[in-house]
Amino acid sequence: MTKPKVTILMATWNRAGLIGRAIESVRNQSFKSWELIIADDGSTDGTPKAIKEWQKKEPRIVYTRSEVNEGISKNYNRGLQMARGEFVAMIDDDDPWCDQKKLEKELAFLEKNPEYVGVGGGVIVVDPSGKELYRYLKPKTDAEIRKYMLFSNPMANSTTLFPKSVGERVDWYDETTRYSGDRDFWLKMGRIGKLHNLPEYFSYYTASEMNTSTARIRPHLKASLMVMKRYKRDYPHYYPALFINYAQYAYAYLPEWIRRPAHYYLARLKRAVAG
C-alpha cells in the first residue's frame, strides 16, 4: 500500500449518527494522498457497524477500537501510533471540514514555512441540524497566538495540521489528562516552534449537549485550569489568564437553570475576545 502524505486522525465515541458527515468531508478533499485512522474509544452504539460500512466504500479508512472507554488522550495516542503520514491532521467525529481545499492550503503553508510546527484555521458553529449559529477566526500570527495561549486553546482541534515528527518530539498527548488533552498538546507544541492560523474557515463545530465541554463541564474546566498552570513560565499574561480560568471554573458551579441558557452567549463572547 502506498504511503500517504497525510494521516487524518478521527477519535470517536458513540457517534454512529454523526460520523458519516465527517468522513464524507475528508473524502471530498482536493488533496488525495491521505489515510483516515478512526480510533474508537469503546463505543456501545452502532458506531463500529457504521465504520465497517464506510470501509467497504473507502479503502483508505483504518479502524482501531478499544473495548473499554479510556479517555480522549489515550484514544488519540493509540491512533497516532499507527500513523504512516509525514503530516497529521485532526478531525472530530461530529465536526466535519467545510473547505474542500483545507489540507491543500495547510500543507502548502507548512512546506513553505518549516519553522512552523502547526497550522489551523477558523470555525463555523452550527446546531445539531446544521444551522449556522455564528463563526469565528482564531488568532492568526505566532505572536497573537502566544498572547492568548494561557487564556484558552488558540488552535481549534478539528482544523489543525502538524508534522508527525514534531508530535513525536513532544510525546503526543498526555495520557494523565483525561480532559483538555488538546490544549496541553498545543501548549507543548508552542514550546518548540511557531504556530499559525490561516484567516479561513476550515471546520464546523456542532454545539450540542453531547460536547464534553458542556456535558462534563466541571471536570473539563478543572483540567483546563490545571493544564494552563503547567505552562506559566512559557507564555505571557499568566495572572490575568489564571483569573479568567478560575472564573470559568466557578461558573461551572452555578445552578444549571442559570448556566445553561447563558452558556451560548458566554461562549460566543469568549470566542470574540480570545478566539
Secondary structure, 3 states (H helix, E strand, C coil): CCCCCEEEEEEECCCCCCHHHHHHHHHCCCCCCEEEEEEEECCCCCHHHHHHHHHHHCCCEEEEEECCCCCHHHHHHHHHCCCCCCEEEEEECCCCECCCCHHHHHHHHHHHCCCEEEEEEEEEEECCCCCEEEEECCCCCHHHHHHHCCCCCCCCHHHCEEEHHHHHHCCCCCCCCCCCHHHHHHHHHHHHCEEEEEEEEEEEEECCCCCHHHHCHHHHHHHHHHHHHHCCCCCCCHHHHHHHHHHHHHHCCCCHHHHHHHHHHHHHHHHHHHC
